[in-house]
Amino acid sequence: MSLKNAAILIIDDDVDILTAVRLLLKPEVKEVVTEKNPENIRSLLARQSFDVILLDMNYNSSMNTGNEGFYWLNKIKEWKSTAFVIMITAYGDIDLAIRSLKEGAFDFMVKPWHNEKLINTIQSALKNKNVKPSDAKTSLSNGAPINELLGESEPMQEIFYKIQKIAPTDANILILGENGTGKDLIAKAIHQHSLRSNNPCIKVDVGALTESLFESELFGHKKGAFTDARDDREGRFEAANEGTLFLDEIGNISLYQQAKLLSVLQNRQVTRLGSNISTPVDIRLICATNVAMQELANESRFRKDLIYRINTVEIIVPPLRRRTTDIVLLANHFSKIYSNKYLKPGLDFQRDAVEKLMSYHYPGNVRELQYVIERAVIMSDGIVLEAKDIIFSPIESSVKMNEENGNTNLGMMEKNTILKVIEKHGGNISKAAKELGITRTALYRRLNKYDI
């Protein structure tokens, strides 16, 4: 369905918000209806059907839990409305966003939003109006592993659920995470479970492209455009037409390259070097970077308008040290792969090997674990993998916290960090442990250790 034919309902107790959204959408859509009181939703739905509902989550100024929004979301579902619901709130966090998706919302937006992002989100919802459930390329069940992605930890379950919700849409995705966490596997999974899965998925490591190669690689060139241009060549945008374009290490491109990329994403057409003819392109964009969002938000490093373009939905991949419950699962997976590759019998892990794996901090993340297990399988002489077979490479060497000495400067840093996180969560140990990336038991040990 096109935006011009859409009927939109906005429910918010802030009159200024209703006015702003009505003025924004009125030139873009067929009809905009605003409502201040959620008690009137049912009568509105009884009179007419809507394609998209923007639903505020908080209507009592003294309560910011979002529970009111969830109540009305469930009522809208109960009343059999076919509208896609986009939750809106000024008090957003990842828990609210995930819960919104799980309870049936199409998406979740935080006030104040960027107008262009709001319109893009509505357009994504409308595109899904044309998709029959039987046409969807995804057969994911909630929390199920996806392709080569494995994980039983809560962070990975949330990622699986996000992939399930966003893969069938055309929303632009930004994947954030340290090197070795599996960002490329997530991009691959999104493409394979999308409606574009039968078309190309083109990956480009844009961070490795020089200024001179950037335009030629992405946008293509005509014969004679520069010294070595001996033939016409299509760029990666054209190669990914009607499919997915995955731009890896997007955080490492220069401001000049960002400007060129932004122009193409805004116009959805490319012009080859040496040509004056523009070619329309239809791509689903996925980007990834190991640069933290705080650094991307620095406009001296990265254009804010480009961030809005590439970041309709954000997926943050946790480092392996923050999902330690997945270590043994992954180790067994890699053990099977390399046992077959090197013609060894099915190798199990002795208890001391498991303890050694669990006690390590993995600065190289899943990639490092994979190489450690491959090396262990090669070096093993028996039918089991022992602690002596587990050898961590000095390539990934980093400072490890010395839990034996709480009086060191590093120990004091750890103590202060724990105090700040516990205070942030109002003394809630479970939430503090989750943010710190450790178990409740491990956190209690540290509380005793530092006499907190």
N, C-alpha and C positions, 0 to 999 in steps of 0.2 A: 504494500500500500504506500502511496506517495504522501508526503507531508501535506500537500495542498488539499488532500481529500480527508484529512484526519479531524476527528472531534476530540478535544482535550478537556479534561476536568481537573481543576486545581483546587485542593482543599488545604487551607492554611488560616490560622487565626490572626496572622499579621496582614493587615490591609495593605501595607506598603509592598509586601511580597506579592500579593495577588495583583496589585496594579502593575508592578514591574513585569511580571511574567505575562500578563495579558497584553501589555504593550509590545513585549518581545515577540510573542507568538501570533498575534492577530494578523500581521501581514503574511505569515508563513503557512497557516493552517486554515481549514474550512470553518472551524468553530472553536471558540474558547469559552468555557463556562467556569466561573470562579465561585467558591463557597467558603464562608468563614467558619460555619458550624458543622462539624462532622456528623451531627445528629440528622442532618438533612441529606446525607449521602443516599440513603435507601430511596427516598422519594425522587431524587434526581435520576437514579438508575432505572426507576420504574417508568419515568417519562421518556427516556431516550437512552441509546447505547453510546458508549464512548470507546475510543480506541486506546487511549492512554490516560491514566490517572496519576497526577502528581500528588502524593499524600504526605502531609506533614506528620511527624512522629510525636510531637509534644504540643498539647493544647492547654496545659496548666503551667503557668509560669514558675511554680514552685517545684515542678517535677520534670526531670530531664532524662528519664530512664528509657523513653521510647516505647513503653508498654502500651500507651494509648494508640500509637501508630500500629503496633502489632494487632491490637484488638480490632481496629477498623479494617486492617488488611484481611484478617480472617473473616470478618463480616462480609466484605466485598466478595471473597471466594464463596462464602456460604450463600450469597444471593446470586450466584452463578454468572457473575459478570465476566465477559470475555476480554475486558480491557487489561492491558499490561499495566502493572502498578510500579511506579518509581517512587521510592521512599526518599523524603527530604528532611533534613534536620540540621540544626546548628551545633549539635553535640555528637558528632560522629566519631566512631572508632571502629577498629576491625571486627570486634565482637558483634557490634550492632549490624555491620554490613553483612557478615556471614549469616547471622540469624535472619536478616531480611531475606536473603537469597533462599535460605532453607525453608522459610515459611511461605515462599511463593512469589516474592517481589521479583520484578525483572532486573532492577538495578537499584542503587543507593547513591544519593548525592548529598554533599555537605554544603550548607550555606556558609559564606557566599560562594556561589559557583561562577564559573566562566560561562557567559551566554552561549558561546559557540559549542562548548562541551555539553550544555543542556540540550541544545538542538540536536547534536550528534547522537546523544543518548536516546532521545525520542525517535529519531530516524531509525536507529538500530532496533528499537521495539517494533516499529511499524514494518520493518523488513520481515520480522518474525511472524507477522500476521499472515504472510503469504506462504508460510512453511507448514505443511501438514506434519503432525507428529510422526507419521509413518515414513516421511521423507528424511528425517534427521539421520545424520551419519553416525551419531553416537549411540552406543548401547551400554553406557556406563551405569552402574548402580552406585548408590551413594557410598563414597569412601573406597570404591574398588581400585586396585592398582591399574595403571594405565600404561599399556605397552611396556617399555623398558623402565618406567618409573616405579619404584618400590618404596613403601613406607607404611608403617603402622602407627607412627607418632601422630599426635594431634595436628601439628603444623602441616604434615603431608596430607592428612585427611582433608584439611581445609583447602589445600591446593587442588586435590582431586575434585572436590566439589565445585570449586571455581571453574576448573577446566570444563566440567560437565555443563555448567551454566553458560559459559561464554563461547565455547567452541562453535556452536551452531550460528552465532551472530557474526557480523562483520566488524565488531568493535576492535579498535586498535589496542594492542596490548603492550605494556612495558613490563619486562621481567627484570627484577633487581636481585642481585645476590653475588656473593664472593665467587672467585674463580673456583671451578671444580664442583660446584653445587648441582649442576645438571640443568642449567638454563636452556641449553640447546635441545635437551630431551623434552622439556616442557613445551617449547616452541613447536617441536615436531608433533607432539601429542595433540596440541591445539589444532594444527593443520589436519592431522589424520582423522580427527573427530568433527571436522567442520563440513559445511556444505560444499566446500571447494576441494575436498580431499582427492578427487579424480584429476585435478589440475596441478600444475607444478608448485613445488615449494622451493624457492630459491634463497639460499643463504649467502650473505655477504659479510665478511669481517671488515666493516667500514673503518674500524680503528687502525687497520693496517694499510689503508690506502693513502698514498701521498696526495698532495694538492693537485698535482698534474694528472694523476690517474683517476681521481674520484669521479669527475664528471663523465669521463669516457667509460668507466666500468658500470656506473649506475644508469647513465642516460644514453650511452652508445655514441657512435661517431660515423661520419661519412668519409669515404675514401678521399685522402688528401687533406683532411682536417688538420693534421699535424704530420711531422716528418715520417713516423713509422706507421701511419694509417694507410695501409696498402689496399684495404677492402672496407666496404660498408660493414658495420657491426652493430647489432642490437645490444642495448644495455640490459642490466638486470631487471629494471622495471618492466621493460617490454617482455623479457623472458618469463616474468612472473604473472603476466596478464591473465586475469580470471583465476589466479591462484593466490598463493601467499608469498610475501617478500619478508624474509627474516634478516634484519640488520643487527648484527652482533657488535658489541662494544661501541654502541652509539654514543656513549658518554665521552669518548676520546676524540671526536671529530672537532675540527676548528670552527670558529664562528663563521668564517667564509663558507665552509662546507655546509654548516647548518642553514645558512641563508639560501643556498642552492636547493637543499633538500626541502626546506619549508615551501619554496615556490612551487615545486612539483606536487607536494602533498595538497597544497591549497587549490591548485588548478586541475589536478588529476590528469596531467598530460606532460609528456616529455618532449624535449627538442634535442636531437642528436647534435653533437659538436660538428660544426661545418654545415649545418642545415638551418633553414628558416621555417621548416614545416613541423608543426606540433602534432604528436600522436597521442590520442587519449589512452589512458591505462586504467584498468580495473583491478586493483590489488587489495588484499587484506594485509595490513601491516602489523608485524610483530617486531619489537625492538628489545634488546637486552643490554645490560651494562653491569659492571662490578663497581661502578661509582655510586656512592651513597646519594639518596635523594636530597639530603641537605646540600651537597656539593652541586647537584644539578640545579638546585633552586638559586644558586649564585649566578646572577645575570652576566657577570663578567666572564663566566665560563660557559654558560649554556643559555640559549634564548628561551624565555618563558613561553612565548607563543608557540615555539616548537614542542615544548613539553606538553602543552595542552593538546597539540595535534597527535602526538604519539601515545598519550597516556589516558585513553578512555577508561581502561581497566588496568589496574596495577597488580602484579603478582610478586610477592617478596619471598624468595627462596631462602629458608634458614640454613645456616652453616651446620655441618654434621655434628659439631660439638653441642648444638642446641636441640638435637633430636637423637640423643644417644640410644633410645630404644630401637632405632633402626639399624644400628651398627651390626649386630649379629645377623639380622635378616639379610642385609647387603653382603656381608662376608660370606654367608652360605651360598648366596646367589653367584658371587664371583668364583667361589671355590668350585662349584659345579661346572661353570663355563671353562675354567682353566684346567680342571681335571680332565675334561673331554679333549681339550686342545692339545695337552701334553701327554695324552694316553696314560694317565695315572688312574688308579682305582678311585672310587668315590671317597673323598677325604673328609673326615669329620674333624672337629676342633676339640682338642683336650681342654679341660677346664682352665689350666694355666694360660693357654693361648687366648681363650675368651676373655679372661681377666686382663690380659695384656692389651688386647684390642680395646676393651672398654675403658681402660685407664688413660688412653692416649687422647690428645686434644685435636688432632687432625687439621693443621693449618691449611693443608691442601684439599680438605673436604673429601667428597665421595671419590673423586679422581685419585687422590692419594691412597685411600683405602683399596681401591681397585688394583693399583700397582703393587701395594703391599701384599695382597692376597696372591696375585700372579707370581710374585717373587717367592712367596712361601711355598706355593705348589711346586715350582721348579726345584727349589732347594730341598724339599721333603724327601726322605728316604723310606719312610714307613707308610702305614695306612691311615695315620692320623697326622694332623698338623699340631705341632707343639709350640710352646712359647719361644723356643730357640729359633723356630722357623720364621717367626714374625719379626721382621727387621724394618725399622722406620728409616727412611732416607734423610740424610743431613740436608738435602736440597730444600726440604720444607721446614728447616729448623726455625724455631721461634721461641720466645721466652715463655716458659711454663710457670704457672703460679706455684710457689713453694708453700704448700699447706702445712708443712712441718714447722714453719717459723712465722708466727703471726706478728713478730716485732719488726719485720723488714718493711721497707717503704712499700713494696708490692703488696704485702699483707695489709698495711694500713689503707692502701687504695681499694683493696677488695672489701675491707670492713666498711669504709665510707660509702662505697657503691651499694652494698647490701642495705645499709641504713637508709640511703636515699630512696631506694626502690620500695622498701617496706613502708616508709613514710608516704610515698606517692600513692600506694594502694591501701592506705589507711589501716595498716597492720594485717592485711589479708595475705597469709603465707602462701596460699596456692597461686594467687595472681603474681606475687613477687617472684616465686620460684619459676613460674612460666616465663616472665620477662627476662630473668637472669639466665634462662636456658639450662636449669638444673632441676633435679627432683626435689620434692618437699623434704625427703629424708636428708639429702645432701645439704639443703639449706639449713635444716635444724642442726646438722653437724657444725656448720660454720657459725651459727648463732652461739652454740656452746663454746666453740673454739675462741671466738672473740668476746665472749662473755656479754653478749647483747641481750 
